[in-house]
Amino acid sequence: MSSQHPFNLDGLTAFVAGAGRGLGRGCALALAAAGAEVICAARTESELAALVDDIRATGGRASACVLDVTDRAAVRHVIGGLDKLDIVLANAGSNRPKPYLDVPDEDLDFLLDLNLAAMFVLGQAAAQKMLALGRGGSIIHMTSQMGRVGGMNRSVYCATKWGLEGLVRASAIELAPHGIRVNAVAPTFVDTPLTKPFFEDPAFSQWVMDRLPIQRLATVEEVAGAVVYLASPVAASVTGTSLAVDGGWTAQ
């Protein structure tokens, strides 16, 4: 990529959590294509190896980091040991859709720990490292349109994503004097292999399309583009906000 491109990330190092598949993988590819050296973190070594090979095959720079983001000590150790860190994408997360009245403690604890607590710790560790390095940086949380509205059978998921949206705003205020920006990307349902089974249910598919003014799912590339923008120097004045890539879902 030309050094004159406004989204140029040459010379910057990005850490991507949840990079093994889906949105995380797409964002890691996009960040590398923009010039960043990408540290790809996830639990599954084989997925990371394939991603790193794909990035290197196109001339990009990448390395793999096998990591369970719910292991707080491991996250702090890995982030604290990095030589360079300019961009962090806190992307790891999951969902276990169930009616509010039927949510078991196991699901509650799992989603709160992964979607909210683990991302809090990752962002905190990243901010501490960026502060120590003195180069500033960009921390990007992957939230959701469900961090702005409610959804059937998504009480815990909404709670975690609303929590992340609040974390973004609060931490951005504290970190701004240090040149560290904190933002979120809030996508709608995205067309990935992981979402395809949900849309085999005609009722669910119709429920989604009734709420999407653009009448289609978002693509991984569209979400990744928003991440690259927030990571780039052209977004230097953007902090404490959430960029919706939701096809107009939350505009209604």
C-alpha positions in Angstrom: 0.0 0.0 0.0 1.2 3.5 -0.8 2.6 5.5 2.1 0.3 8.3 0.9 -2.8 6.3 1.5 -4.8 7.8 4.4 -5.3 4.4 6.0 -1.6 3.4 5.8 -0.5 1.4 8.9 3.1 0.9 7.9 5.4 0.6 10.9 2.5 -0.2 13.3 1.9 -3.4 15.3 -1.6 -4.8 15.7 -2.7 -7.4 18.2 -6.0 -9.2 17.1 -7.8 -11.3 19.6 -10.2 -13.9 18.2 -8.3 -13.9 15.0 -8.7 -17.6 14.1 -12.0 -17.3 12.2 -14.9 -15.1 11.1 -14.6 -11.4 11.8 -11.3 -11.6 13.6 -9.7 -13.4 10.7 -11.1 -10.9 8.2 -9.9 -7.9 10.3 -6.4 -9.4 10.7 -6.1 -9.8 7.0 -7.3 -6.2 6.4 -4.9 -4.8 9.0 -2.0 -6.6 7.4 -3.1 -5.4 3.9 -3.0 -1.9 5.3 0.7 -2.4 6.3 0.5 -3.4 10.0 2.5 -6.2 11.5 -0.3 -8.4 13.0 0.0 -10.6 16.0 -2.9 -13.1 15.5 -4.3 -14.5 18.8 -6.8 -17.3 19.3 -7.1 -20.7 21.0 -6.8 -22.9 17.9 -3.2 -23.2 16.6 -4.1 -24.7 13.2 -6.4 -21.8 12.4 -3.8 -19.3 13.4 -1.2 -21.1 11.3 -3.4 -20.9 8.2 -4.1 -17.2 8.8 -0.4 -16.3 9.2 0.4 -18.3 6.0 -2.3 -16.3 4.1 -1.0 -13.0 5.3 2.6 -13.8 4.5 1.6 -15.2 1.1 0.5 -11.7 0.1 3.7 -10.0 1.4 2.3 -9.1 4.9 3.9 -9.6 8.3 2.2 -11.8 10.9 2.8 -14.1 13.8 0.6 -16.5 15.8 -0.1 -16.4 19.5 -2.1 -19.3 21.0 -4.1 -17.7 23.8 -7.2 -18.2 25.8 -8.4 -14.6 26.5 -10.3 -15.7 29.6 -6.9 -16.5 31.2 -6.3 -13.1 32.7 -2.8 -13.8 33.8 -1.8 -15.2 30.4 -3.3 -12.1 28.7 -1.4 -9.7 30.9 1.8 -11.7 30.4 1.5 -11.8 26.6 0.6 -8.2 26.2 3.2 -7.1 28.8 5.9 -8.9 26.9 5.4 -7.3 23.5 8.1 -5.1 22.2 5.7 -3.0 20.1 2.0 -2.4 20.3 0.0 0.3 18.5 -3.4 -1.3 17.7 -5.5 -3.8 19.6 -8.7 -5.4 18.3 -10.6 -6.9 21.2 -12.7 -9.2 19.1 -13.2 -12.4 21.0 -16.8 -13.2 22.0 -19.7 -15.6 21.8 -23.4 -16.0 22.3 -25.7 -18.6 23.7 -29.2 -17.5 22.8 -31.9 -18.4 25.3 -35.1 -16.9 26.7 -34.3 -14.6 29.6 -36.3 -16.7 32.0 -34.3 -19.8 31.0 -30.7 -18.6 31.1 -28.7 -20.9 33.4 -25.9 -19.7 35.6 -23.4 -21.5 33.4 -24.3 -19.5 30.4 -24.5 -16.2 32.4 -21.0 -16.7 33.8 -19.5 -17.9 30.4 -20.8 -14.9 28.5 -20.0 -12.3 31.1 -16.5 -13.7 31.5 -15.7 -13.9 27.8 -17.6 -11.1 26.2 -17.1 -8.5 28.9 -14.5 -9.3 31.6 -11.9 -10.8 29.3 -12.2 -7.8 26.9 -12.0 -5.4 29.9 -8.7 -7.1 30.9 -7.3 -7.2 27.4 -8.1 -3.5 26.9 -6.6 -2.6 30.3 -3.4 -4.6 29.6 -3.1 -3.0 26.2 -3.5 0.5 27.6 -0.9 -0.2 30.3 1.6 -1.4 27.6 0.9 1.5 25.3 1.4 3.9 28.2 4.7 2.3 29.0 5.8 2.5 25.4 4.9 6.1 25.1 3.6 5.9 21.5 -0.1 6.2 22.0 -2.3 3.7 20.3 -5.8 2.6 19.2 -7.9 0.1 21.1 -10.9 -1.2 19.2 -13.6 -3.3 20.8 -15.9 -5.4 18.7 -19.4 -4.7 20.1 -22.7 -5.2 18.3 -25.9 -3.5 17.2 -27.2 -5.5 20.2 -25.1 -3.1 22.4 -27.6 -0.4 21.4 -30.9 -2.2 21.3 -32.6 -5.3 22.8 -33.2 -8.6 21.1 -35.3 -11.7 21.8 -33.3 -14.5 23.5 -30.3 -12.2 23.8 -30.5 -10.8 27.3 -27.0 -11.8 28.4 -25.4 -11.0 25.1 -27.0 -7.5 25.1 -25.9 -7.0 28.6 -22.3 -7.7 27.7 -22.3 -5.6 24.5 -24.0 -2.7 26.3 -21.3 -3.1 28.9 -18.6 -2.9 26.3 -20.1 0.3 24.8 -19.9 1.9 28.3 -16.4 0.7 28.8 -15.3 2.3 25.5 -16.6 5.7 26.5 -15.3 5.6 30.0 -11.8 4.3 29.2 -11.5 6.7 26.2 -11.9 9.7 28.6 -9.2 8.5 30.9 -6.7 7.5 28.2 -7.1 10.4 25.8 -4.5 12.6 27.6 -2.0 9.8 26.8 -2.7 9.6 23.1 -4.5 6.3 23.4 -7.8 6.2 21.6 -10.6 3.7 22.4 -13.5 3.0 20.1 -15.9 0.3 19.0 -17.2 -1.2 15.9 -20.9 -2.4 16.2 -21.9 -4.7 13.4 -25.2 -6.2 12.5 -25.5 -9.9 11.6 -22.5 -10.7 9.3 -22.4 -13.2 6.5 -20.0 -15.8 7.8 -20.0 -19.6 7.9 -20.8 -19.3 11.6 -24.1 -17.4 11.0 -25.3 -19.4 8.0 -27.0 -22.1 10.1 -29.1 -19.4 11.9 -30.4 -18.2 8.6 -31.6 -21.6 7.6 -34.6 -20.9 9.9 -37.0 -18.9 7.7 -38.7 -17.3 10.7 -35.3 -16.0 12.1 -34.2 -14.9 8.6 -37.4 -12.9 8.2 -37.1 -11.4 11.6 -33.6 -10.1 10.7 -34.5 -8.8 7.3 -37.6 -7.0 8.7 -35.1 -4.9 10.7 -32.4 -4.4 8.1 -33.3 -1.4 5.8 -30.5 -2.5 3.4 -32.1 -5.9 3.2 -28.9 -7.9 3.4 -26.3 -9.0 5.9 -23.0 -7.1 6.4 -19.9 -8.6 5.0 -16.7 -9.4 6.9 -14.8 -6.9 4.6 -17.2 -4.1 5.5 -16.7 -4.6 9.2 -12.9 -5.0 8.7 -12.9 -1.7 6.8 -14.3 0.1 9.8 -11.6 -1.4 12.0 -8.8 -0.3 9.7 -10.3 3.2 9.7 -10.3 3.4 13.5 -6.8 2.0 13.7 -5.4 4.5 11.2 -3.9 7.9 11.8 -6.7 9.5 9.8 -8.9 8.7 12.8 -6.7 10.6 15.2 -9.5 12.7 16.6 -11.9 9.8 16.9 -12.2 8.4 20.4 -14.9 7.3 22.8 -17.4 6.4 20.0 -19.0 3.4 18.4 -19.1 3.0 14.6 -22.3 1.1 13.6 -21.9 -1.2 10.6 -25.5 -2.3 11.0 -27.3 -1.6 7.7 -29.6 0.9 9.4 -30.9 -1.5 12.1 -30.4 1.0 15.0 -31.6 4.0 12.9 -35.2 3.0 13.2 
